[in-house]
Amino acid sequence: MSAGSTEKVGRLTTHVLDAAAGTPARGLVIDLYRIEGEARICVKRVVTNDDGRVDGPVLTGAELTVGVYELVFHAGDYLRAAGVALPEPAFLDIIPLRFGIADAGAHYHVPLLLSPYSYSTYRGS
């Protein structure tokens, strides 16, 4: 982008908060897939940092295109590693969030608020 340019650079970001512990979810593995028809293509694997965020955008610039994506949060592994006693099978283990990117120049923030028995998400800023 040149100086004075108004071109938007799109990005996809996420973060995870552990609602039960009241802390950021550190060390949670997240897989990103692009959905193309019936195909589910793995694009990237990231891990949350001490703040429950990913170091930098999950996707940015030319990597982010219009389409359908899925963030897959490995919640069960995170909760077990955090010392939470879960039943087998766990009520929540793998949490897939499928969403659409309609504007590749926009910021899409997809956070996850997690506990062993519930989760919520929204399009943040």
N, C-alpha and C positions, 0 to 999 in steps of 0.2 A: 504494500500500500504506500503510495507516494505522499509526501507532505501536502496537506490540504485536501487529500482524498476523503470522500465520504463513504467509500465502500465499506460495508460491514464485514467483519470476519466472524463467522459463526463458531460456536463451540458448545460442546456437551460436557457438563460437569455433574458431579454427584458428591454426596457425603452421607454418612450413616451415623445416627445417634442411637445409643442403647438406652431406651426409655426406662427399662427395669433397673439398670445400674445408675442412670443419671449421668452418663459419660459418653464421650465420643467412642465409636466402635473401632478400636485400633486393631489392625491386622486382619480385617475382613476381606476375603477374596471376592472379586467381582469380575464376571466375564461379560463382554459386550459382543452381541451378535447382530448381524444385519440380516433381515428377513427378505428373501427374494423369491416370491411365489411360495412353493412348498419347501424351499431350501433355507436352512438356518446356518449362516456362515460366521464362524468365530473370527472376530476382528481383533480383539485385544483382551488380555487379562491384566488386571490391576489389583493393587492391595491398598487398603486405607492406611493412612499414617496416624500419628499420635492424636491428631485433631479429628480423626474420622473422615478425612478427605483424601482425595487422590492428589499426588504431587503433580499439579498441572491439569489441564483439560483432558478428559478421556479421549475426545476427538476435537480437532480444531482445523480451521482453514479448509483446504482442498480435501482433507480426509472426511469432512462432514458433508454429506450429500442428502438431498431430499430422499425420504424413504422411511421404511419401518425398521425399528431397532428393538433390541431386547437387552436389558441389563439383568444379569442373573447374579443374585446375591447369595453367597454361601453362608447363610445365617447359622445353620446347625453346627458347622465346623467352628465358627467364631464363638458361639455360645458354649460349646463343649470346652474349647480352649480357655474360655473365661471362667470355667469352673461351675457352670450352670448344670444342675442335674436334670437331664432331659429324659423323657420316656423313649423307648425304642418301639416303633419308629417315632421320631420327634414330630410334634404337631407341625412346626415350621422348620424345614430343613433347607431346601432350595427355594428362593423367592424370585420368580421371573416377573419382570415388569416390562411389558411391551408397549411401545409408544411410537408415535409418528413424528417425523421431522418434516414440516411443510415449508420452512424457510431456512435454507442452508446458511444464511447470513445472520441468523438470530442466535441468541444464547438460550440453550435449553439446560436447565438445572433440574435434575431428578434426584431429590433426596429420599432417604428411607429412614423412618422412625421405627425402631425394632424392639420387640420384647419376645420372650419365648412363645407367647400365644397370640400375638397380634402384630400388625404392622400398618403403617400408613405412608402415603406418598402424595406428591402434588408437583405441579410445575412451578418451581421457584424462580428466583431472579439471581 
